[in-house]
Every structure is written in C-alpha cells, then in structure tokens.
Amino acid sequence: MAAELRRLAHNLSETSVEGSAGQRTAERLATEELDAGPLLEDALNGDTDAIARAATAGGYDPAAFAQLLELALQPVLWEAAARCAVLTDVDKWDRGYCPVCGSWPALAELVGAQKRRVLRCGRCGTWWSWLVLLCPYCGNDDHRALGTLSSDDSRDRVDICQHCHGYVKSIATFDSVPTARLAAEDAATVHLDVGAREAGYTRPGTVDVATAGIPRLVREGRARAGGD
C-alpha cells in the first residue's frame, strides 16, 4: 500500500496545479516515507475524521491526503473482493450496501436484453443482483413510491425512492463494467448525479444501516414475529 501511495502521489504531483495545497501534499508523499499501517483500519472503515486528523497532524492537505489514501487502498479492496467471490456466492447478498467493504453502490447496471439489475460497488468492484422495484437504502418496495429520472437521448437513468429520497444511477450494458473502469464510468455519468441532486435526491437516501435494503414487507413481518 505504501508503494502504491507513493506512485499515485508522484503522478498527482506532476499533474496538479503548481504550488497548490494538493500538489504540495502529493510531492511530500511521493518522496517521504509514510507509515501507512496505522491508517489502514481507518481507511478501510471510511473513518474520515480520523484520516483528517492524521493529515492535519502531518501537515498535509486533508482532501488530497484522503483521496490519495483511498486510491492507494483500492488494489487491496479489489483483491479482497476477488477472494470473496471465490469463497461465497456474493451475488445472493440481500442488503443494499457492499458485502465486502460496506460502501453504498456507485451505480447499478442493467445487464443484457433482460436488463437484470446489478448493483456495483465503486470502491472494491463487487457486484450483486438486486430487484428492480426495491430501494437498496430503505427497502421501499412500493412501486407507487419508486420512479425514474431519464432523458430522451440516453438509455441511462436514475432510479429514485420517494420514501428516503435516495437515488441510484443505472446504466444499460451487455457486459459488466470491469472493476478498474468503474471510477471512470461513475465520472462519465456525473450528469445523472447533478440531475438527481437538483431534483432533491441524495446518494444514499435517509437510511437506517441496520435495515438497509430489507424489503418493507419483510421488515414488518419480522416486527410482528418479534411482538408475538
């Protein structure tokens, strides 16, 4: 991870605006020996406050430091996702967040002629099947409170939930996007994010992580069973 961090920092130091806070941070990380070990758990858990404190203590720009650390961590997460896929059937995961790293999906793929809905984690690349009429955030399965935002000139769309006001970008594809290209695909569809946010939706929506993605009818059934 330390070697990957130095490589990324070197690239950023040569492409950032000369003299900017990000460029200075990248230049230092490209040449200094940083013990990234103590930061690994915080990075894996997405503890932004702890990473910001470490950046400030080291005199680094917090935004550039956090972004470089996240990018350096990705190969580790890709390997973890690949191993999990071998050990278990990740496709049957029934929660709205990633089973490997716990992140929310960056987007959904509508795969093939049948447009099978597959959620994709932008952080580690994991994919798992998901029902079309089911919000991965709050578990809303009422078709009357689910909808889409789309334009006439695009096959891509935004799936929205009127209960939690969350959204998921959906792209039509015949083959799943390779893991290494997910970040580029996410960036290429940023216009969908802009449209969704202007319409009042967020990613994720207002959600209780403990029940994320569990269908409403299932949650109500569990509540009744617990009260009996």
N, C-alpha and C positions, 0 to 999 in steps of 0.2 A: 504493500500500500504506500509506503514512504517513497519508493522509487517512482510509482505512478503519479504521486502528488508532485514530485519534482519535475517529471516530464510535462505534466499539464501546466504547472506554474511557468516553466520555461517557454512553452508555447504562448501562454497568455501574456507574459512579459514582453514578447516581441510583437504582439498584435494589439495590445491595449494602448490607449492614449498616453503618450509620453508624459510622465510626471503626475499622472492621476493616482488616486489612492489605491485603486485596483492594480495598476501597473507596479507601484512600489511594493505592494504586498506580494505580487507574483514574483517579482525579481528577487526578493528576500527568500521566499520559499523555494525558489529554483536553485539557490546557492547554499542556503543554511541547512544544517542537519536538524530537522524537527522530529522529536519523538512522538509519532502519531499514535502509538499504542494506547496511552491513557484516553485518547479522544475516540477510540474505536467504538466503545459501547455507547457513548453519547451520539455518535454519528449514526450508528445502526438504529438507535431508538428515536432518532429525529429530535433530540433534545436541543432545540435551537438556542435556548437561554444559556445552557452550559457551553455550547460552542462559541457563542457571542462573548461570554466571559473569558474564555481561553484566548480568543482573538484579541480582545482588549488588553489582557494581561501581557500578551506578547507584542503588542504594538502593531497589530495587523488590522487592515480594514475588515470589519466584521462580515460585510456582504461578500467580498471577494474570497475571504478565508472559508466561509461556509460553503460557497459554491464549489470551490476547488476541492474541498474535503469530500463533498457529496459526489463529485465526478470521479475522484480517486477511489471511492468506495464501490463504484458500480461494477467493476470486474469481479469483485468478491461476491457481490449480490447475484451477478449472472451465474457464477459457478454454483452458488447455493441453490438457486432456482433450478439449474440443470440437475443437480443431485436429488432434489426433492421430487422432480418429475420422474426420476428413475425409481425412487423408493415408494412412491404412493401415487394414486390417481388424483392429481391436483384438479383435474377438470370437474370433479364432483364437489368441489368446495362450495358450500352453501351460504357464505357470508359475503357482504359487499366489499370488504377490504381484502388486500392480498394475503394469501395464506403463508407466504414466505417472509415478507418484510413488513407487513401490516399497513402498507400505503393504500390510499384510495386509487381507483383506476384512473389512468390518464385519459383513456378513451375506450370506446367499445368498437369492435369490428363486427360488421355484418357480412359473414363469410359465405361465399358461393351463391348459387342460384336460389338456395333456400333461405339465404340471409340469416344463418344461425348467429345469434348474438353471443359474442365472446368478449369478456372484459380483459383489458390488458393493463398490467402494472407498468407504469413508465419508469419505475425505479429499478426493478430487477427483471422485468420482461415476462413475468409469469402470466399465464392466461388461464381462464376458467369460464365455462359456459354459464350463461345467465338468461333467464326468461325475458322475453321482450316486454311483457307487461308486469314488470316488477322493479321498483326503485331499489338500487343497491344500498342506498343510505338509510331510508326509514322503513323499507319493506312495504311501502304502499303498493297494493295490487288491484286497486280500484281503477278500471280503465277510464272512468269519468274524470279522475283527477291526475291522469297521466297524458302527456301530449308531446308534440314535437315542434321544433322551430326549424325551418328549412327555407332555402331559396330555390327558385325555379331552375336555375342554371347549374345546380350541383346535386350529386347523388348523396352527398354527406348531409348530416342533420344533427340536431341537438335534441336529445331526449330530456324532457323536463318533468318534474314532480311538483304538483301544486300543494302537496301537504308540507314537505320540508323545504321547498323552493331550491332543491338541488338540481344539477344538470350533469349529463354525460354526453360528450361528443361521440358521434357514431359515424364511422367511415365504411363505405361499401368496398369490399375487396374479395378477390377469388382466392388469394393466399394470404395467410397471416403475415404481418409485417415482421421482418427479422428484428430481434431484440436490439441490435446495435443501431437500427434505424428508427426506433420508437421516438426518441427525443426529437429527431428531425421531423417526423410525422406530426408530433404534437405541436411543434413550432409552425409547421406549414398550415395547420388548421386553426391558428390563433384567431382568425376572423370569426370562427364559431364561438370561441370564448368571449370575444368582445360583444357579439350579438346577444349571447345568453346573459351576460352581466348587465348589459344595457336594459334587458327585459326584466331584471330583478332577480336572477337566479345565481347561485354560487356553487362551487365545487370544493368540498362536499356541501350538502344542504345542512339544515339543522338536524343533527343526528345524535342518537344515544349509541355509542360504540358497542355497548353490551348487547344491543338488539339489532345492530346494523344488518340490513338485508333480510332479516327474518320476516316472511310474509305476515301481513296483518292477521289473517285468519289463524295462522299457526300460533302467533303470539297470544291471541285471545283464547285459543284452545288451551294453551299452557297455563294461562291465568286461571281459567275455570277449573282445570285439573288441580292446580295448587290450592284452590279455595275449597275443594271438596273434602 
